[in-house]
């Protein structure tokens, strides 16, 4: 995953979270992942690569398809 795509994913994740008025802690709980991981995924300075199972967990938390999550 290129850095440009990671930054787009970070912005998309934050956008969806803000629409739901969730905190990073709430998203982490709903997606069954560590709060620090969500925090890193939303970072636009140096976001980590995102694994497919992480995309699936986040999409499930938002109740959307993974393709909608990646629609940026």
MMTF fields as JSON, N, C-alpha, C and O atoms, coordinates in Angstrom:
{
  "mmtfVersion": "1.0.0",
  "mmtfProducer": "UNKNOWN",
  "numBonds": 287,
  "numAtoms": 288,
  "numGroups": 72,
  "numChains": 1,
  "numModels": 1,
  "chainsPerModel": [1],
  "groupsPerChain": [72],
  "chainIdList": ["A"],
  "bondAtomList": [4, 2, 8, 6, 12, 10, 16, 14, 20, 18, 24, 22, 28, 26, 32, 30, 36, 34, 40, 38, 44, 42, 48, 46, 52, 50, 56, 54, 60, 58, 64, 62, 68, 66, 72, 70, 76, 74, 80, 78, 84, 82, 88, 86, 92, 90, 96, 94, 100, 98, 104, 102, 108, 106, 112, 110, 116, 114, 120, 118, 124, 122, 128, 126, 132, 130, 136, 134, 140, 138, 144, 142, 148, 146, 152, 150, 156, 154, 160, 158, 164, 162, 168, 166, 172, 170, 176, 174, 180, 178, 184, 182, 188, 186, 192, 190, 196, 194, 200, 198, 204, 202, 208, 206, 212, 210, 216, 214, 220, 218, 224, 222, 228, 226, 232, 230, 236, 234, 240, 238, 244, 242, 248, 246, 252, 250, 256, 254, 260, 258, 264, 262, 268, 266, 272, 270, 276, 274, 280, 278, 284, 282],
  "bondOrderList": [1, 1, 1, 1, 1, 1, 1, 1, 1, 1, 1, 1, 1, 1, 1, 1, 1, 1, 1, 1, 1, 1, 1, 1, 1, 1, 1, 1, 1, 1, 1, 1, 1, 1, 1, 1, 1, 1, 1, 1, 1, 1, 1, 1, 1, 1, 1, 1, 1, 1, 1, 1, 1, 1, 1, 1, 1, 1, 1, 1, 1, 1, 1, 1, 1, 1, 1, 1, 1, 1, 1],
  "groupList": [{"groupName": "UNK", "atomNameList": ["N", "CA", "C", "O"], "elementList": ["N", "C", "C", "O"], "formalChargeList": [0, 0, 0, 0], "bondAtomList": [1, 0, 2, 1, 3, 2], "bondOrderList": [1, 1, 2], "singleLetterCode": "X", "chemCompType": "L-PEPTIDE LINKING"}],
  "groupTypeList": [0, 0, 0, 0, 0, 0, 0, 0, 0, 0, 0, 0, 0, 0, 0, 0, 0, 0, 0, 0, 0, 0, 0, 0, 0, 0, 0, 0, 0, 0, 0, 0, 0, 0, 0, 0, 0, 0, 0, 0, 0, 0, 0, 0, 0, 0, 0, 0, 0, 0, 0, 0, 0, 0, 0, 0, 0, 0, 0, 0, 0, 0, 0, 0, 0, 0, 0, 0, 0, 0, 0, 0],
  "groupIdList": [1, 2, 3, 4, 5, 6, 7, 8, 9, 10, 11, 12, 13, 14, 15, 16, 17, 18, 19, 20, 21, 22, 23, 24, 25, 26, 27, 28, 29, 30, 31, 32, 33, 34, 35, 36, 37, 38, 39, 40, 41, 42, 43, 44, 45, 46, 47, 48, 49, 50, 51, 52, 53, 54, 55, 56, 57, 58, 59, 60, 61, 62, 63, 64, 65, 66, 67, 68, 69, 70, 71, 72],
  "secStructList": [7, 7, 2, 2, 2, 2, 2, 2, 2, 2, 2, 2, 2, 2, 2, 2, 2, 2, 2, 2, 6, 7, 7, 2, 2, 2, 2, 2, 2, 2, 6, 6, 1, 7, 2, 2, 2, 2, 2, 2, 2, 6, 7, 1, 1, 1, 7, 7, 7, 7, 7, 2, 2, 2, 2, 2, 2, 2, 2, 2, 2, 2, 6, 1, 7, 2, 2, 2, 2, 6, 7, 7],
  "xCoordList": [0.856, 0.0, 0.897, 1.711, 0.747, 1.592, 1.208, 0.113, 2.118, 1.879, 0.695, -0.047, 0.51, -0.617, -1.934, -2.867, -2.008, -3.229, -3.452, -4.587, -2.389, -2.517, -3.07, -3.911, -2.616, -3.105, -4.574, -5.357, -4.957, -6.366, -7.226, -8.331, -6.709, -7.439, -7.588, -8.66, -6.538, -6.575, -7.64, -8.399, -7.692, -8.69, -10.101, -11.03, -10.263, -11.581, -12.052, -13.224, -11.142, -11.478, -11.935, -12.947, -11.193, -11.553, -12.894, -13.719, -13.111, -14.366, -15.562, -16.562, -15.458, -16.549, -16.769, -17.905, -15.677, -15.794, -16.468, -17.303, -16.112, -16.73, -18.216, -19.023, -18.583, -19.997, -20.823, -21.978, -20.217, -20.915, -20.793, -21.437, -19.955, -19.688, -19.094, -19.411, -18.216, -17.519, -16.15, -15.546, -15.669, -14.283, -13.424, -13.943, -12.135, -11.241, -11.391, -11.306, -11.611, -11.791, -13.043, -13.03, -14.123, -15.361, -15.171, -15.59, -14.545, -14.298, -13.45, -13.728, -12.428, -11.568, -12.376, -12.18, -13.273, -14.108, -15.038, -15.146, -15.707, -16.646, -15.938, -16.508, -14.698, -13.942, -13.069, -12.36, -13.119, -12.342, -10.853, -10.213, -10.33, -8.897, -8.406, -9.203, -7.127, -6.531, -6.742, -6.673, -6.998, -7.195, -5.977, -6.128, -4.786, -3.557, -3.453, -2.906, -3.976, -3.946, -4.847, -4.463, -6.028, -6.939, -6.275, -6.349, -5.638, -4.946, -3.87, -3.752, -3.102, -2.052, -2.654, -2.127, -3.752, -4.387, -4.91, -4.941, -5.318, -5.83, -4.727, -4.991, -3.524, -2.406, -2.096, -1.96, -1.986, -1.641, -0.139, 0.332, 0.605, 2.048, 2.803, 3.654, 2.503, 3.171, 2.255, 2.543, 1.147, 0.208, 0.8, 1.544, 0.467, 0.98, 0.208, -0.88, 0.764, 0.003, -1.229, -1.192, -2.291, -3.532, -3.754, -3.749, -3.946, -4.186, -5.65, -6.527, -5.888, -7.246, -8.181, -9.323, -7.727, -8.617, -8.929, -9.989, -8.035, -8.307, -9.375, -10.274, -9.277, -10.29, -11.65, -12.661, -11.668, -12.921, -13.52, -14.725, -12.697, -13.178, -13.753, -14.804, -13.06, -13.513, -14.805, -15.733, -14.872, -16.089, -17.269, -18.372, -17.037, -18.099, -18.565, -19.759, -17.627, -17.981, -18.865, -19.808, -18.555, -19.354, -20.601, -21.447, -20.712, -21.825, -21.905, -22.97, -20.737, -20.64, -19.752, -19.085, -19.751, -18.897, -17.462, -17.24, -16.495, -15.111, -14.891, -14.071, -15.609, -15.454, -15.928, -15.348, -16.981, -17.433, -16.42, -16.194, -15.812, -14.784, -13.611, -13.014, -13.287, -12.158, -12.539, -11.724, -13.749, -14.203, -13.703, -14.432, -12.461, -11.912, -11.376, -10.874],
  "yCoordList": [-1.181, 0.0, 1.238, 1.419, 2.077, 3.268, 4.281, 4.23, 5.186, 6.183, 7.083, 7.5, 7.386, 8.223, 7.528, 8.158, 6.25, 5.487, 5.383, 5.484, 5.184, 5.119, 6.426, 6.409, 7.543, 8.849, 9.018, 9.532, 8.599, 8.666, 7.791, 8.177, 6.603, 5.716, 6.373, 6.312, 6.99, 7.662, 8.755, 8.879, 9.537, 10.616, 10.048, 10.576, 8.981, 8.341, 7.755, 7.874, 7.131, 6.547, 7.636, 7.481, 8.724, 9.841, 10.447, 10.764, 10.608, 11.163, 10.31, 10.839, 9.005, 8.104, 8.118, 8.084, 8.168, 8.192, 9.484, 9.453, 10.611, 11.888, 11.907, 12.454, 11.306, 11.248, 10.503, 10.847, 9.478, 8.693, 9.329, 8.892, 10.37, 11.047, 10.092, 10.143, 9.21, 8.253, 8.795, 9.542, 8.423, 8.687, 7.561, 6.536, 7.757, 6.681, 5.47, 4.329, 5.719, 4.616, 3.803, 2.575, 4.494, 3.795, 2.957, 1.801, 3.538, 2.772, 1.546, 0.456, 1.719, 0.591, -0.508, -1.691, -0.117, -1.104, -1.808, -3.034, -1.056, -1.643, -2.55, -3.542, -2.211, -2.987, -4.053, -4.785, -4.141, -5.128, -5.035, -6.007, -3.818, -3.594, -2.591, -1.958, -2.462, -1.565, -0.1, 0.251, 0.727, 2.154, 2.765, 3.587, 2.372, 2.919, 2.576, 3.351, 1.427, 1.042, 1.968, 2.417, 2.251, 3.179, 4.549, 5.211, 4.955, 6.241, 6.292, 7.288, 5.232, 5.171, 5.137, 5.767, 4.404, 4.313, 5.667, 5.936, 6.51, 7.836, 8.874, 9.995, 8.519, 9.453, 9.728, 8.8, 10.992, 11.336, 11.607, 11.866, 11.549, 11.791, 10.555, 10.643, 9.42, 8.176, 6.99, 6.188, 6.879, 5.781, 4.42, 4.292, 3.405, 2.057, 1.396, 1.846, 0.341, -0.429, -1.042, -1.365, -1.193, -1.728, -3.134, -3.361, -4.068, -5.458, -5.646, -4.9, -6.636, -6.915, -7.216, -6.755, -7.979, -8.294, -7.045, -6.974, -6.072, -4.812, -4.032, -3.454, -4.017, -3.347, -3.992, -3.299, -5.306, -6.032, -5.687, -5.46, -5.646, -5.308, -3.895, -3.662, -2.967, -1.574, -1.431, -0.752, -2.061, -2.014, -2.594, -2.048, -3.701, -4.331, -3.4, -3.325, -2.697, -1.758, -0.634, -0.208, -0.155, 0.91, 0.377, 1.15, -0.945, -1.609, -1.192, -0.869, -1.212, -0.944, -2.026, -2.774, -2.1, -3.077, -2.556, -1.346, -3.456, -2.997, -2.091, -1.175, -2.341, -1.482, -0.052, 0.904, 0.092, 1.441, 2.116, 3.322, 1.342, 1.891, 2.419, 3.44, 1.719, 2.101, 3.04, 3.285, 3.566, 4.461, 5.876, 6.714, 6.127, 7.474, 8.015, 9.138],
  "zCoordList": [0.0, 0.0, 0.0, 0.905, -1.007, -1.088, -0.011, 0.55, 0.26, 1.305, 0.952, 1.841, -0.325, -0.753, -0.432, 0.066, -0.711, -0.429, 1.073, 1.539, 1.829, 3.296, 3.846, 4.744, 3.327, 3.793, 3.413, 4.212, 2.219, 1.812, 2.719, 3.101, 3.06, 3.966, 5.336, 5.937, 5.826, 7.138, 7.149, 8.11, 6.092, 6.003, 5.901, 6.512, 5.136, 4.984, 6.312, 6.67, 7.031, 8.325, 9.296, 9.981, 9.351, 10.237, 9.829, 10.686, 8.531, 8.021, 8.452, 8.937, 8.276, 8.668, 10.18, 10.652, 10.924, 12.383, 12.849, 13.753, 12.243, 12.609, 12.263, 13.015, 11.116, 10.735, 11.78, 12.033, 12.385, 13.412, 14.799, 15.752, 14.898, 16.169, 17.192, 18.381, 16.693, 17.55, 17.909, 17.138, 19.065, 19.431, 18.859, 18.415, 18.873, 18.431, 19.342, 18.887, 20.62, 21.573, 21.237, 21.315, 20.863, 20.521, 19.249, 19.197, 18.237, 17.015, 17.319, 16.819, 18.129, 18.49, 19.171, 18.895, 20.05, 20.748, 19.766, 19.795, 18.899, 17.937, 16.936, 16.482, 16.592, 15.606, 16.257, 15.566, 17.581, 18.331, 18.007, 17.606, 18.2, 17.996, 19.038, 19.73, 19.137, 20.126, 19.713, 18.535, 20.712, 20.487, 19.79, 18.887, 20.202, 19.619, 18.125, 17.341, 17.75, 16.333, 15.52, 14.441, 16.026, 15.35, 15.247, 14.212, 16.313, 16.335, 15.238, 14.525, 15.112, 14.079, 12.673, 11.756, 12.503, 11.189, 10.715, 9.514, 11.646, 11.291, 11.125, 10.689, 11.459, 11.342, 9.875, 9.078, 9.529, 8.151, 7.997, 6.889, 9.09, 9.013, 8.55, 7.665, 9.131, 8.739, 9.037, 9.925, 8.291, 8.57, 8.221, 7.248, 9.016, 8.741, 7.597, 7.24, 7.03, 6.039, 6.722, 7.91, 5.977, 6.535, 6.003, 4.793, 6.91, 6.518, 6.127, 6.563, 5.316, 4.846, 6.001, 5.999, 6.989, 8.111, 8.94, 9.563, 8.957, 9.648, 8.895, 9.505, 7.573, 6.749, 6.994, 7.113, 7.067, 7.299, 8.66, 8.764, 9.697, 11.046, 11.096, 11.693, 10.469, 10.481, 9.686, 10.127, 8.529, 7.705, 8.472, 8.432, 9.169, 9.954, 11.082, 11.373, 11.711, 12.784, 12.247, 12.913, 11.035, 10.418, 9.724, 9.273, 9.641, 8.957, 7.494, 6.968, 6.862, 5.432, 4.815, 5.53, 3.513, 2.843, 2.802, 2.833, 2.732, 2.605, 1.392, 1.443, 0.317, -0.863, -0.593, -1.108, 0.212, 0.594, 1.491, 1.391, 2.363, 3.244, 2.424, 2.765, 1.347, 0.511, -0.628, -1.518, -0.618, -1.677, -1.405, -0.874, -1.774, -1.58, -2.847, -2.876]
}
